[in-house]
Amino acid sequence: MIDRSGLAEFLRLRRESLQPEDVGLPHGPRRRTRGLRREEVAVLCHMSTDYYARLEQERGPQPSEQMVASIAQGLHLTLEERDHLFRLAGHRAPLRGAESHHVGPGMLRIFDRLVDTAAEIVTELGESLRQTPLDVALVGDLSQRVGPARSIGYRWFTEPAARDLHPPEDHDFYSRMYVSGLREIATLRGPGSRAQQLVDLLTDSNEEFRALWSEHQVGIRPRSVKRYQHPTVGLLELNCHTLLDPEQSHMLLVYTAAPGSDSYERLQLLSVVGAGS
């Protein structure tokens, strides 16, 4: 059962405890409101200002689990705070760990400061949870993906366009890397896991995957330099730096190019033309 007064008070206190710079927003002049404004929170949570305001005013319908999850992420809540918010809204707290898509506030604070960098937050199955604008320009907008297609490894074997991002001579390595990684995760998470579900789907539908799966290769790790064949700016050779959240098994991937290199210049160009590329 929803606790309207508790929910309203918790939301208000969390909003007032945050500053714009805490969530990647400009501070701006003449701020009279302590913490964030309601309209700023609404934008972060992908909802209307009126809907959010009614929650703080103990009005409106009970928010859905999806809406509560969006609020928890927008307010940069910890896992404990997220679970508390779900209970106040009358829902059971969601699962934690690798199955969770809730990004921890510490990782979000770092991500929010990478506005001019190609970076993304992904799950252990390669599902993009957050992308910077430059990352969208580099690999495309992955936010609308649903179901198995959220996983980059699944797309690699089911969508030919996924391979267009990399030079043909790198394709065999990526195929083996994705199969190796999926085998390790499926073994770790066990039967019934989402990793095992992807294995079953690909085994049933893709001959290349079946052949590589039968080889039982493990331990194939991403190369320190990734090559991207971008349709607008050409070949990019990028270093990938990884920050791991061990509690959630989420990774923050940051892509950079060596200063003065052709790839550096092309990445700078992509940051300018990215919106139209």
C-alpha positions in Angstrom: 0.0 0.0 0.0 1.3 3.4 -0.9 2.5 5.7 1.9 1.6 9.1 0.3 2.9 11.3 3.1 6.1 9.3 3.5 6.6 9.3 -0.3 6.1 13.0 -0.6 8.4 13.9 2.2 11.1 11.6 1.0 11.0 13.0 -2.5 11.1 16.5 -1.3 14.0 15.9 1.0 16.0 14.1 -1.7 15.3 16.9 -4.2 16.4 19.6 -1.8 19.6 17.7 -0.9 20.8 17.8 -4.5 22.5 20.7 -6.3 22.3 21.0 -10.1 26.0 20.2 -10.5 25.4 16.9 -8.6 23.3 15.7 -11.5 25.1 17.3 -14.5 23.0 20.4 -14.7 24.2 24.0 -14.9 23.8 25.9 -11.6 22.5 29.1 -13.2 22.2 32.5 -11.5 19.7 33.6 -8.8 18.6 30.3 -7.5 16.0 30.8 -4.8 15.0 27.1 -4.4 17.1 25.0 -2.1 18.4 22.1 -4.1 16.8 21.2 -7.4 13.6 22.7 -8.8 10.7 20.4 -9.4 10.9 21.0 -13.1 14.6 20.0 -13.1 13.7 16.7 -11.3 10.9 16.1 -13.8 13.3 16.4 -16.7 15.8 14.0 -15.0 13.0 11.5 -14.4 11.5 11.8 -17.9 8.0 12.9 -16.7 5.9 16.0 -16.6 6.5 18.6 -13.9 2.8 18.4 -13.0 3.0 14.6 -12.4 6.1 14.9 -10.2 4.6 17.9 -8.3 1.5 15.9 -7.4 3.6 13.2 -5.9 5.3 15.7 -3.6 1.8 17.1 -2.8 0.4 13.7 -1.8 -1.9 13.7 -4.8 -2.4 11.7 -8.0 -2.4 8.0 -8.8 0.0 5.4 -7.4 3.1 5.6 -9.6 4.0 2.4 -11.5 7.1 0.4 -10.9 8.6 1.8 -14.1 7.9 5.3 -13.0 9.4 4.7 -9.5 12.5 3.3 -11.1 12.8 6.4 -13.3 12.5 8.7 -10.3 15.1 6.7 -8.3 17.5 7.0 -11.2 16.8 10.7 -11.8 17.4 11.5 -8.1 20.6 9.6 -8.1 19.5 7.3 -5.3 21.6 4.7 -3.7 20.3 1.1 -3.8 19.1 1.4 -0.2 17.3 4.7 -1.1 15.9 3.1 -4.2 14.5 0.2 -2.3 13.0 2.5 0.3 11.3 4.6 -2.5 9.7 1.4 -4.0 8.3 0.4 -0.6 6.9 3.9 0.1 5.2 3.8 -3.4 3.6 0.4 -2.5 5.8 -1.8 -4.5 8.3 -4.6 -3.8 11.9 -3.6 -4.1 13.5 -4.9 -7.3 16.4 -7.3 -7.6 19.9 -6.1 -7.0 23.1 -7.1 -8.7 23.7 -8.0 -12.3 20.0 -8.2 -13.2 19.5 -4.6 -12.0 19.6 -1.6 -14.4 19.8 1.0 -11.6 23.0 2.9 -12.0 24.7 3.8 -8.7 25.0 7.5 -7.9 28.8 7.4 -7.7 29.1 6.1 -11.3 26.4 8.6 -12.4 28.4 11.5 -10.9 31.4 10.6 -13.0 29.3 10.0 -16.1 27.6 13.3 -15.8 30.9 15.1 -16.1 31.9 13.4 -19.3 29.6 15.5 -21.5 32.3 16.1 -24.2 33.6 12.6 -24.1 32.5 9.3 -25.8 31.3 7.3 -22.8 28.6 4.8 -21.9 27.4 2.7 -18.9 26.7 -0.9 -19.8 25.6 -4.1 -18.0 27.7 -7.2 -18.0 25.7 -8.3 -21.1 26.6 -5.2 -23.0 23.3 -3.4 -22.6 23.7 0.4 -22.8 22.1 2.1 -19.8 23.5 5.6 -20.4 25.3 7.2 -23.4 26.9 10.6 -23.8 26.0 12.6 -26.9 29.5 11.8 -28.4 29.0 8.1 -27.8 25.6 8.3 -29.6 27.4 9.9 -32.5 30.0 7.2 -32.5 27.9 4.0 -32.2 24.2 5.2 -32.5 21.4 5.7 -30.1 20.9 2.5 -28.2 18.4 3.8 -25.7 15.4 2.5 -27.6 16.5 -1.1 -27.8 14.3 -3.6 -26.0 14.5 -7.3 -25.2 17.5 -9.4 -26.3 18.5 -6.7 -28.9 19.7 -4.5 -26.0 22.8 -6.7 -25.7 25.6 -5.8 -28.1 26.7 -9.5 -28.3 23.2 -10.6 -29.4 23.1 -7.8 -32.0 26.5 -8.9 -33.3 25.0 -12.2 -34.4 21.6 -11.1 -35.5 21.9 -7.7 -37.0 24.4 -7.2 -39.9 24.5 -3.5 -39.3 26.1 -4.1 -36.0 29.3 -5.2 -37.7 29.5 -2.1 -39.9 31.0 -0.3 -36.9 34.2 -2.3 -37.1 36.7 -3.1 -40.0 36.0 -6.5 -41.5 39.4 -7.8 -40.4 38.3 -7.4 -36.8 35.1 -9.3 -37.1 36.4 -12.8 -36.3 38.0 -11.5 -33.1 34.7 -9.8 -32.0 32.7 -12.9 -32.7 35.0 -15.0 -30.6 35.2 -12.3 -27.8 31.4 -12.1 -27.5 30.9 -15.8 -27.4 33.7 -16.2 -24.9 32.2 -13.5 -22.7 28.7 -14.8 -22.9 29.9 -18.3 -21.9 31.7 -17.0 -18.8 28.6 -14.9 -17.7 26.2 -17.8 -18.4 28.4 -20.1 -16.4 28.6 -17.6 -13.5 24.9 -16.7 -13.4 23.6 -20.2 -14.1 20.5 -21.7 -15.7 17.5 -19.4 -16.0 19.7 -16.3 -16.1 19.3 -13.7 -18.9 22.8 -14.7 -20.1 21.6 -18.3 -20.6 18.5 -17.1 -22.3 20.7 -15.3 -24.9 22.8 -18.4 -25.3 19.7 -20.4 -26.0 18.3 -17.9 -28.5 21.5 -17.6 -30.4 22.2 -21.4 -30.4 18.8 -21.9 -32.0 19.1 -19.2 -34.6 22.7 -18.6 -35.6 25.0 -21.1 -37.2 28.2 -19.0 -36.6 27.4 -18.7 -32.9 26.8 -22.5 -32.7 30.1 -23.2 -34.3 32.0 -20.9 -32.0 30.1 -22.0 -28.9 31.2 -25.6 -29.6 34.9 -24.5 -29.3 34.5 -23.7 -25.6 36.8 -20.7 -25.8 37.0 -18.5 -22.7 39.2 -15.6 -21.5 39.1 -13.6 -24.7 39.2 -10.0 -23.5 38.6 -6.7 -25.4 41.7 -5.2 -27.0 43.1 -2.0 -25.4 42.5 -0.2 -28.7 39.2 -0.5 -30.5 38.8 0.4 -34.1 35.6 2.0 -35.4 34.8 2.5 -39.1 32.5 5.5 -38.8 30.5 6.4 -41.9 31.1 10.2 -41.6 34.7 10.7 -40.2 36.3 7.4 -41.2 38.5 5.0 -39.2 38.9 5.8 -35.4 41.4 4.0 -33.2 40.2 4.6 -29.6 41.5 3.5 -26.2 38.8 2.1 -24.0 39.1 2.8 -20.2 36.8 0.9 -17.9 35.5 1.6 -14.4 33.6 -1.2 -12.7 30.8 -1.1 -10.2 31.3 -4.6 -8.6 28.0 -4.5 -6.7 25.9 -4.0 -9.8 28.3 -5.5 -12.4 28.0 -2.2 -14.4 30.9 -0.8 -16.4 31.6 2.8 -17.3 33.4 2.7 -20.7 35.3 5.9 -21.7 36.8 6.1 -25.2 39.7 8.4 -25.9 42.2 9.0 -28.7 45.9 9.8 -28.4 46.4 13.6 -28.7 47.8 14.6 -32.0 46.7 11.4 -33.8 44.4 11.2 -36.8 41.8 9.5 -34.6 42.0 12.4 -32.1 41.2 14.9 -34.9 38.4 12.7 -36.2 36.9 12.3 -32.8 36.9 16.1 -32.4 35.2 16.5 -35.8 32.6 13.9 -34.7 31.8 15.9 -31.6 30.9 18.8 -33.9 29.1 17.0 -36.7 27.7 14.2 -34.5 24.2 15.4 -34.3 23.8 15.1 -38.0 25.9 12.1 -38.7 
